Amino acid sequence: MRAGARLLRLAVSGNLRSTATMRFPFSLLGLSTQVAFKSDVPTSSRMTPSKIQNTNFAFKEGADIFAPKDLVELGRPGAGVANEPGDLVLVPYSKYSFKDKKNDKSIFLAPLESTVKPLEIPLAKGGEAFWIDSRTVAHAVEDEGNLDLFAIDLKFETNSDSVGVLSAEPPKLIGSFPTTTASNFQYSAKESTLVFSDYVYADGNLSSTKEQDEAWENRGNTALVYDETYERHWDTWAGPKTASLFTVHLGRGADGKWTMGTEFENLLKGTGHSCPVEPFGGTDDFSVAGTTVLYTTKDATLPKAWHTKQDVFLVSTSSPGNPRELTSGKQGATRSPVLNSDATKAAWLELAKDGYESDKANIIVFDLKTGVRFTLTQKWDRSADSLAVGVQQFSTDGKLLYLTAGDHAKIKVFVLPIPPTPEASTTHPDLAPKYAAPVPLVKTGASSGIQTLPNGRLLFSRSSFTSPNDVYLIRDLKTFEDDLVASDTTLEFKGSVEQITRFTADALDGKDLDKGEEFWFKGALDKDVHGWILKPKGWSKNDKKKWPTVFLIHGGPQGAWEDQWSTRWNPNIFAQQGYFVVAVNPSGSTTFGQEFTDSIAEDWGGKPFVDLRAGWQYILDTYPQIDADRAVAAGASWGGYAINWIQGHPEFGFNFKALVCHDGVFDSTYNGYSTDELFFFNHEWGGRPWDPKTKELSEKFSPSNYVANWSTPQLLIHGSKDYRLPETESIGAFHALQQLGIPTRLVIFPNENHWVLNHGNSLKWHFEVFRWFDEFVGDRSE
């Protein structure tokens, strides 16, 4: 299952694999190809599964190998944010050390127009950093039960040859917040106003929150009582507080010193609105321009667990609690609301269907002068991912909009001219071709954090299979922008992209990470289906050696294996441990058009497995160097469902020797009752668990109904704080496999959610996965 529309790409995981000694057509690959570890008739009511023998397993490690420990300890840069003039970029950064058992956090300040070396400022106690003017970074950090705000003044001097120095003054205390949970800061320099989010009780009063926290903690019991859903969401039980947006004065006085006010205004007080939208909302859920704040919020009148509808509102910092709705009331989810610099235009991404979080996201523009709302990209068969954020959300003259969107397993940067405002609001405006389809500027990797800068420049961050985030810059866009606006048709961008930072280049030097190769094949309904392969170190097309293979199945299911970095399911980690990696994007995957994404609904065990089988056959036919008798498969979330589904269908002929299921669906009916976001199940399975159509689908496609056919050794991994797919899914599958006498292992992380985030747990996760594979397909001759 997906991990939330916004972070779905970060959550992709899974895999699938099949091997057969002889490559018969699929129709001939029957039960005889399955490796059986169970008796047809148990001899006792309690069977004893085989014990794992490989107790001396160790990772392949070395100076030229990118091992799991290297992945966990590699620096993790965030997306860069430039200051207003666009000469410096701020990048949050963290790096874990197993030796010190510590995750060190810092920020980097990198010049955009000089060769001055980036400056690292350690943040010993963590916290959030953000720009408040061109030479001042604010740092909010908790210390001794308080959340204090400091100002870090920068000195940046260069000569005519762009040579100089960048330094920082010691932090100076500006003021304190009444709680320790203030976050998601956006600053309006024009109005000397800081906008941020925090959690408050029903009265909406931030100043009394600490006192109410104490009363709640000392209430004399630990009961949590609910009258509506979300009683728990993602990894947290709902409490008495909700998120809201606040403002406070923040400015520099005549003496040059920064000061912060003590009056905190709740912009949403009395509205019933909550922003950011949990569990993944942040600064991309609201936008600030002067005294105007644009935000998105879940519809407060609908049950949240089975509706995705979000509304977009405009509120003034001078009139808290009096928002104006900009959405029509007939939409699904909304995200990435942005304002232009003078707050005359608003834009956001909008899904049409309530209850479907992976519907196509169109761009909505609202002309705040005329009150006219109109839709862009209706005819473009891609789903926008995010709109430009930062100093200037629209282009500098307001005539273009920059965005990211997934296309063929990459997250590209696009630009789209904004047409003249129609006379009346419309969802299907009659647009010239240049307004209908965005123009790609960056076509590789996974881009994020796009930001327009003065002098025709565009800043963005990008990762890929071979590197975490770095900051990039496109220059001299003004001429192209002018030509695009003046042209009657779309134009091709032929400019260049400049890399600004190289955070992990030294650490990855000599590791020889694979860039990934794409392949295409015919799948279900004769559709073209995409996949990636990553080859192990030492691979040669003339190899006589046969390589073990791992087939990864992504989660979602509306997700994709994309050319981007991952700290959890990183294909290069598998390749560097000696596996030929195959990652297919079957029916249901994103970035290949909405019809392809929609095609998995109510067909979880159908078309996707036609694609996966066809993809596997393509690999068998194309790469004789792989050892079909040493193939394994792994998947998480929907990918975990796929692993369980393959277990029950040996007629598919995959012949995997070992399987790994992370946080997967075992019983679809149970999942329909137990998951936190009920709308997801209701959409994917055609209704509620007890509805006749849904019961029929669940009977057909639930893995638990085919346990009698299970026979392959399987590792199951689950987090106890996973409320998307409760841990009992894996426990149930584990109990079934144990009673069948099949080699099985269960790994539970009591403090993890749908993902494994703790650094030590991440290394343990990799150890258990690779030890499991090695037990059944390891090369014992080494």
ChimeraX attribute file (.defattr): number of C-alpha atoms within 10 A of each C-alpha:
attribute: neighborCount
match mode: 1-to-1
recipient: residues
	/A:1	28
	/A:2	26
	/A:3	25
	/A:4	20
	/A:5	19
	/A:6	18
	/A:7	13
	/A:8	20
	/A:9	25
	/A:10	20
	/A:11	26
	/A:12	30
	/A:13	31
	/A:14	31
	/A:15	29
	/A:16	30
	/A:17	32
	/A:18	29
	/A:19	24
	/A:20	20
	/A:21	11
	/A:22	11
	/A:23	14
	/A:24	12
	/A:25	9
	/A:26	14
	/A:27	9
	/A:28	13
	/A:29	19
	/A:30	16
	/A:31	15
	/A:32	12
	/A:33	20
	/A:34	25
	/A:35	16
	/A:36	16
	/A:37	17
	/A:38	21
	/A:39	12
	/A:40	10
	/A:41	7
	/A:42	12
	/A:43	8
	/A:44	8
	/A:45	7
	/A:46	11
	/A:47	16
	/A:48	12
	/A:49	18
	/A:50	13
	/A:51	10
	/A:52	13
	/A:53	8
	/A:54	13
	/A:55	8
	/A:56	6
	/A:57	15
	/A:58	11
	/A:59	15
	/A:60	12
	/A:61	14
	/A:62	10
	/A:63	10
	/A:64	14
	/A:65	19
	/A:66	25
	/A:67	22
	/A:68	27
	/A:69	20
	/A:70	16
	/A:71	21
	/A:72	21
	/A:73	18
	/A:74	20
	/A:75	21
	/A:76	20
	/A:77	24
	/A:78	20
	/A:79	20
	/A:80	29
	/A:81	25
	/A:82	25
	/A:83	20
	/A:84	20
	/A:85	13
	/A:86	21
	/A:87	17
	/A:88	23
	/A:89	22
	/A:90	24
	/A:91	24
	/A:92	21
	/A:93	21
	/A:94	18
	/A:95	15
	/A:96	19
	/A:97	15
	/A:98	12
	/A:99	6
	/A:100	8
	/A:101	10
	/A:102	11
	/A:103	15
	/A:104	17
	/A:105	20
	/A:106	20
	/A:107	22
	/A:108	20
	/A:109	23
	/A:110	24
	/A:111	23
	/A:112	21
	/A:113	12
	/A:114	18
	/A:115	15
	/A:116	17
	/A:117	14
	/A:118	20
	/A:119	16
	/A:120	17
	/A:121	16
	/A:122	14
	/A:123	18
	/A:124	11
	/A:125	12
	/A:126	17
	/A:127	17
	/A:128	18
	/A:129	23
	/A:130	22
	/A:131	23
	/A:132	26
	/A:133	17
	/A:134	15
	/A:135	17
	/A:136	19
	/A:137	20
	/A:138	22
	/A:139	24
	/A:140	25
	/A:141	21
	/A:142	20
	/A:143	11
	/A:144	7
	/A:145	8
	/A:146	14
	/A:147	20
	/A:148	20
	/A:149	23
	/A:150	22
	/A:151	24
	/A:152	20
	/A:153	18
	/A:154	16
	/A:155	11
	/A:156	15
	/A:157	13
	/A:158	14
	/A:159	9
	/A:160	7
	/A:161	8
	/A:162	13
	/A:163	12
	/A:164	14
	/A:165	17
	/A:166	17
	/A:167	14
	/A:168	17
	/A:169	11
	/A:170	10
	/A:171	14
	/A:172	15
	/A:173	18
	/A:174	20
	/A:175	17
	/A:176	18
	/A:177	21
	/A:178	16
	/A:179	20
	/A:180	19
	/A:181	15
	/A:182	21
	/A:183	17
	/A:184	20
	/A:185	21
	/A:186	21
	/A:187	25
	/A:188	20
	/A:189	17
	/A:190	10
	/A:191	14
	/A:192	16
	/A:193	23
	/A:194	21
	/A:195	26
	/A:196	22
	/A:197	24
	/A:198	20
	/A:199	23
	/A:200	25
	/A:201	17
	/A:202	12
	/A:203	11
	/A:204	22
	/A:205	15
	/A:206	22
	/A:207	16
	/A:208	14
	/A:209	18
	/A:210	14
	/A:211	9
	/A:212	15
	/A:213	16
	/A:214	10
	/A:215	11
	/A:216	14
	/A:217	10
	/A:218	10
	/A:219	10
	/A:220	8
	/A:221	8
	/A:222	9
	/A:223	7
	/A:224	10
	/A:225	10
	/A:226	11
	/A:227	6
	/A:228	9
	/A:229	15
	/A:230	18
	/A:231	15
	/A:232	17
	/A:233	19
	/A:234	21
	/A:235	18
	/A:236	14
	/A:237	12
	/A:238	15
	/A:239	13
	/A:240	12
	/A:241	15
	/A:242	19
	/A:243	19
	/A:244	24
	/A:245	28
	/A:246	25
	/A:247	22
	/A:248	20
	/A:249	18
	/A:250	22
	/A:251	23
	/A:252	15
	/A:253	9
	/A:254	7
	/A:255	6
	/A:256	8
	/A:257	12
	/A:258	18
	/A:259	17
	/A:260	19
	/A:261	16
	/A:262	14
	/A:263	13
	/A:264	18
	/A:265	22
	/A:266	23
	/A:267	25
	/A:268	20
	/A:269	20
	/A:270	13
	/A:271	12
	/A:272	16
	/A:273	25
	/A:274	21
	/A:275	23
	/A:276	25
	/A:277	21
	/A:278	15
	/A:279	13
	/A:280	14
	/A:281	18
	/A:282	17
	/A:283	21
	/A:284	21
	/A:285	22
	/A:286	29
	/A:287	25
	/A:288	28
	/A:289	24
	/A:290	17
	/A:291	17
	/A:292	18
	/A:293	23
	/A:294	26
	/A:295	31
	/A:296	29
	/A:297	24
	/A:298	24
	/A:299	20
	/A:300	14
	/A:301	8
	/A:302	12
	/A:303	14
	/A:304	20
	/A:305	19
	/A:306	21
	/A:307	22
	/A:308	24
	/A:309	26
	/A:310	25
	/A:311	23
	/A:312	27
	/A:313	19
	/A:314	21
	/A:315	20
	/A:316	18
	/A:317	22
	/A:318	12
	/A:319	12
	/A:320	18
	/A:321	18
	/A:322	17
	/A:323	19
	/A:324	12
	/A:325	15
	/A:326	21
	/A:327	18
	/A:328	10
	/A:329	12
	/A:330	12
	/A:331	17
	/A:332	22
	/A:333	27
	/A:334	27
	/A:335	28
	/A:336	26
	/A:337	30
	/A:338	30
	/A:339	27
	/A:340	22
	/A:341	19
	/A:342	12
	/A:343	19
	/A:344	14
	/A:345	20
	/A:346	23
	/A:347	26
	/A:348	26
	/A:349	23
	/A:350	27
	/A:351	25
	/A:352	17
	/A:353	18
	/A:354	18
	/A:355	25
	/A:356	23
	/A:357	24
	/A:358	25
	/A:359	21
	/A:360	26
	/A:361	27
	/A:362	24
	/A:363	26
	/A:364	21
	/A:365	25
	/A:366	21
	/A:367	19
	/A:368	15
	/A:369	9
	/A:370	14
	/A:371	13
	/A:372	17
	/A:373	23
	/A:374	20
	/A:375	19
	/A:376	23
	/A:377	21
	/A:378	18
	/A:379	10
	/A:380	15
	/A:381	17
	/A:382	22
	/A:383	26
	/A:384	26
	/A:385	22
	/A:386	24
	/A:387	28
	/A:388	27
	/A:389	24
	/A:390	23
	/A:391	22
	/A:392	21
	/A:393	27
	/A:394	28
	/A:395	25
	/A:396	19
	/A:397	11
	/A:398	16
	/A:399	15
	/A:400	19
	/A:401	22
	/A:402	24
	/A:403	26
	/A:404	27
	/A:405	24
	/A:406	23
	/A:407	21
	/A:408	23
	/A:409	25
	/A:410	22
	/A:411	27
	/A:412	24
	/A:413	29
	/A:414	21
	/A:415	22
	/A:416	24
	/A:417	23
	/A:418	17
	/A:419	18
	/A:420	10
	/A:421	16
	/A:422	15
	/A:423	11
	/A:424	11
	/A:425	18
	/A:426	13
	/A:427	12
	/A:428	12
	/A:429	16
	/A:430	10
	/A:431	13
	/A:432	12
	/A:433	12
	/A:434	20
	/A:435	22
	/A:436	21
	/A:437	21
	/A:438	25
	/A:439	21
	/A:440	19
	/A:441	19
	/A:442	21
	/A:443	15
	/A:444	19
	/A:445	22
	/A:446	26
	/A:447	28
	/A:448	26
	/A:449	20
	/A:450	28
	/A:451	26
	/A:452	27
	/A:453	25
	/A:454	16
	/A:455	13
	/A:456	16
	/A:457	17
	/A:458	22
	/A:459	26
	/A:460	25
	/A:461	26
	/A:462	27
	/A:463	22
	/A:464	21
	/A:465	20
	/A:466	21
	/A:467	21
	/A:468	23
	/A:469	27
	/A:470	24
	/A:471	29
	/A:472	20
	/A:473	19
	/A:474	19
	/A:475	16
	/A:476	13
	/A:477	16
	/A:478	16
	/A:479	10
	/A:480	16
	/A:481	21
	/A:482	13
	/A:483	13
	/A:484	22
	/A:485	20
	/A:486	11
	/A:487	12
	/A:488	12
	/A:489	13
	/A:490	19
	/A:491	16
	/A:492	10
	/A:493	16
	/A:494	8
	/A:495	12
	/A:496	11
	/A:497	14
	/A:498	12
	/A:499	14
	/A:500	19
	/A:501	21
	/A:502	14
	/A:503	20
	/A:504	16
	/A:505	13
	/A:506	9
	/A:507	13
	/A:508	19
	/A:509	12
	/A:510	12
	/A:511	17
	/A:512	15
	/A:513	23
	/A:514	18
	/A:515	17
	/A:516	21
	/A:517	12
	/A:518	15
	/A:519	15
	/A:520	15
	/A:521	17
	/A:522	15
	/A:523	21
	/A:524	18
	/A:525	9
	/A:526	9
	/A:527	14
	/A:528	15
	/A:529	22
	/A:530	24
	/A:531	22
	/A:532	21
	/A:533	20
	/A:534	22
	/A:535	24
	/A:536	23
	/A:537	19
	/A:538	8
	/A:539	15
	/A:540	11
	/A:541	8
	/A:542	8
	/A:543	12
	/A:544	10
	/A:545	12
	/A:546	15
	/A:547	23
	/A:548	24
	/A:549	28
	/A:550	28
	/A:551	27
	/A:552	30
	/A:553	32
	/A:554	33
	/A:555	31
	/A:556	26
	/A:557	33
	/A:558	30
	/A:559	29
	/A:560	32
	/A:561	30
	/A:562	28
	/A:563	23
	/A:564	24
	/A:565	21
	/A:566	23
	/A:567	18
	/A:568	21
	/A:569	20
	/A:570	17
	/A:571	30
	/A:572	29
	/A:573	25
	/A:574	23
	/A:575	25
	/A:576	27
	/A:577	18
	/A:578	20
	/A:579	25
	/A:580	27
	/A:581	25
	/A:582	27
	/A:583	30
	/A:584	31
	/A:585	30
	/A:586	34
	/A:587	31
	/A:588	26
	/A:589	29
	/A:590	30
	/A:591	25
	/A:592	22
	/A:593	18
	/A:594	19
	/A:595	15
	/A:596	18
	/A:597	22
	/A:598	20
	/A:599	18
	/A:600	21
	/A:601	17
	/A:602	20
	/A:603	19
	/A:604	24
	/A:605	18
	/A:606	16
	/A:607	18
	/A:608	23
	/A:609	21
	/A:610	17
	/A:611	25
	/A:612	29
	/A:613	23
	/A:614	20
	/A:615	27
	/A:616	21
	/A:617	22
	/A:618	15
	/A:619	18
	/A:620	19
	/A:621	10
	/A:622	10
	/A:623	11
	/A:624	16
	/A:625	18
	/A:626	21
	/A:627	19
	/A:628	25
	/A:629	19
	/A:630	26
	/A:631	28
	/A:632	29
	/A:633	29
	/A:634	28
	/A:635	28
	/A:636	34
	/A:637	29
	/A:638	29
	/A:639	31
	/A:640	31
	/A:641	31
	/A:642	32
	/A:643	30
	/A:644	28
	/A:645	24
	/A:646	28
	/A:647	26
	/A:648	21
	/A:649	19
	/A:650	22
	/A:651	19
	/A:652	22
	/A:653	26
	/A:654	28
	/A:655	28
	/A:656	30
	/A:657	25
	/A:658	26
	/A:659	30
	/A:660	31
	/A:661	30
	/A:662	31
	/A:663	31
	/A:664	30
	/A:665	31
	/A:666	28
	/A:667	22
	/A:668	24
	/A:669	22
	/A:670	17
	/A:671	20
	/A:672	24
	/A:673	14
	/A:674	16
	/A:675	21
	/A:676	25
	/A:677	25
	/A:678	23
	/A:679	22
	/A:680	25
	/A:681	26
	/A:682	20
	/A:683	17
	/A:684	21
	/A:685	26
	/A:686	18
	/A:687	20
	/A:688	20
	/A:689	21
	/A:690	13
	/A:691	12
	/A:692	12
	/A:693	14
	/A:694	22
	/A:695	19
	/A:696	13
	/A:697	20
	/A:698	23
	/A:699	15
	/A:700	15
	/A:701	22
	/A:702	24
	/A:703	25
	/A:704	22
	/A:705	16
	/A:706	17
	/A:707	19
	/A:708	14
	/A:709	19
	/A:710	26
	/A:711	24
	/A:712	24
	/A:713	26
	/A:714	27
	/A:715	22
	/A:716	25
	/A:717	25
	/A:718	28
	/A:719	24
	/A:720	18
	/A:721	21
	/A:722	23
	/A:723	20
	/A:724	25
	/A:725	29
	/A:726	23
	/A:727	24
	/A:728	19
	/A:729	22
	/A:730	28
	/A:731	18
	/A:732	14
	/A:733	23
	/A:734	22
	/A:735	12
	/A:736	17
	/A:737	25
	/A:738	19
	/A:739	16
	/A:740	26
	/A:741	19
	/A:742	24
	/A:743	21
	/A:744	25
	/A:745	20
	/A:746	17
	/A:747	16
	/A:748	16
	/A:749	19
	/A:750	12
	/A:751	14
	/A:752	17
	/A:753	22
	/A:754	26
	/A:755	20
	/A:756	21
	/A:757	13
	/A:758	13
	/A:759	20
	/A:760	14
	/A:761	15
	/A:762	18
	/A:763	20
	/A:764	17
	/A:765	20
	/A:766	19
	/A:767	16
	/A:768	19
	/A:769	19
	/A:770	19
	/A:771	19
	/A:772	24
	/A:773	24
	/A:774	20
	/A:775	18
	/A:776	18
	/A:777	19
	/A:778	17
	/A:779	11
	/A:780	7
	/A:781	4
	/A:782	4
